[in-house]
Amino acid sequence: MKKNNDLDFLQDVISYSQIDPQSYQYFYNLLKKRTIVFNEEVDVDIVENLIMPLLDFEKDDSEEPITLILATPGGSTLAGLSVCNIIDNYKKKLNIIIPNYALSMGFYITIAGKNNPNVKKYAYPYSFFLLHAGETGASGESGSVKDLICFYDKIDEQIQDYVLSHTSITKEEYLTHIRKQWYLTAKEAKDLGVIDYIIGEDVSEVV
């Protein structure tokens, strides 16, 4: 009997990830359409769930655009910042769509690619965004805690520079709002250069 390699591969993935066959088939079909869905918290799993698919599409032979559907409550800044660098330098056409929200670290991923002509960002009229200062907790020997705080201060400075260079947010606006929960509507996000288009208002569909 001929061995079904596709089926074997599917079973291996299901066994490894504990994902059910129906869910796997759904996401597999999306990948065949060059679509990545990231709708979870940003943590170390972002390597497998977002970074690797982006890099794989960038290296393949197709010139068809890639679509990233982004809907995240945020999460680890340190885990997510590498995605921003990848998007800033992405060599293929990439459309980022925010169907409902991109909060905290999701905000930084959204503004990535601002100066990359290959990247376009879309949202819907009722999509919203959140920019705020991250939370940091530290305990242990006083010297180690001071070192950690110093490190996070450097990260905060880098994030400030990143936001100012990837949006039309002014430094005064940033410093005024960063210690608060700064929620932005889709229109406010567009006016501040966070996104490029609002679907249903600026464009009827992703182009």
Secondary structure in CASP SS format (residue, H / E / C, confidence):
PFRMAT SS
TARGET T0000
AUTHOR 0000-0000-0000
METHOD secondary structure of the structure
MODEL  1
M C 1.00
K C 1.00
K C 1.00
N C 1.00
N H 1.00
D H 1.00
L H 1.00
D H 1.00
F H 1.00
L H 1.00
Q H 1.00
D H 1.00
V H 1.00
I H 1.00
S H 1.00
Y H 1.00
S H 1.00
Q C 1.00
I C 1.00
D C 1.00
P H 1.00
Q H 1.00
S H 1.00
Y H 1.00
Q H 1.00
Y H 1.00
F H 1.00
Y H 1.00
N H 1.00
L H 1.00
L H 1.00
K H 1.00
K C 1.00
R C 1.00
T E 1.00
I E 1.00
V E 1.00
F E 1.00
N C 1.00
E C 1.00
E C 1.00
V E 1.00
D C 1.00
V C 1.00
D C 1.00
I H 1.00
V H 1.00
E H 1.00
N H 1.00
L H 1.00
I H 1.00
M H 1.00
P H 1.00
L H 1.00
L H 1.00
D H 1.00
F H 1.00
E H 1.00
K H 1.00
D C 1.00
D C 1.00
S C 1.00
E C 1.00
E C 1.00
P C 1.00
I E 1.00
T E 1.00
L E 1.00
I E 1.00
L E 1.00
A C 1.00
T E 1.00
P C 1.00
G C 1.00
G E 1.00
S C 1.00
T H 1.00
L H 1.00
A H 1.00
G H 1.00
L H 1.00
S H 1.00
V H 1.00
C H 1.00
N H 1.00
I H 1.00
I H 1.00
D H 1.00
N C 1.00
Y C 1.00
K C 1.00
K C 1.00
K C 1.00
L E 1.00
N E 1.00
I E 1.00
I E 1.00
I E 1.00
P C 1.00
N C 1.00
Y E 1.00
A E 1.00
L E 1.00
S C 1.00
M H 1.00
G H 1.00
F H 1.00
Y H 1.00
I H 1.00
T H 1.00
I H 1.00
A C 1.00
G C 1.00
K C 1.00
N C 1.00
N C 1.00
P C 1.00
N C 1.00
V E 1.00
K E 1.00
K E 1.00
Y E 1.00
A E 1.00
Y C 1.00
P C 1.00
Y C 1.00
S C 1.00
F E 1.00
F E 1.00
L E 1.00
L E 1.00
H C 1.00
A C 1.00
G C 1.00
E C 1.00
T C 1.00
G C 1.00
A C 1.00
S C 1.00
G C 1.00
E C 1.00
S H 1.00
G H 1.00
S H 1.00
V H 1.00
K H 1.00
D H 1.00
L H 1.00
I H 1.00
C H 1.00
F H 1.00
Y H 1.00
D H 1.00
K H 1.00
I H 1.00
D H 1.00
E H 1.00
Q H 1.00
I H 1.00
Q H 1.00
D H 1.00
Y H 1.00
V H 1.00
L H 1.00
S H 1.00
H H 1.00
T C 1.00
S C 1.00
I C 1.00
T C 1.00
K H 1.00
E H 1.00
E H 1.00
Y H 1.00
L H 1.00
T H 1.00
H H 1.00
I C 1.00
R C 1.00
K C 1.00
Q C 1.00
W E 1.00
Y E 1.00
L E 1.00
T E 1.00
A H 1.00
K H 1.00
E H 1.00
A H 1.00
K H 1.00
D H 1.00
L C 1.00
G C 1.00
V C 1.00
I C 1.00
D C 1.00
Y E 1.00
I E 1.00
I E 1.00
G C 1.00
E C 1.00
D C 1.00
V E 1.00
S C 1.00
E C 1.00
V C 1.00
V C 1.00
END
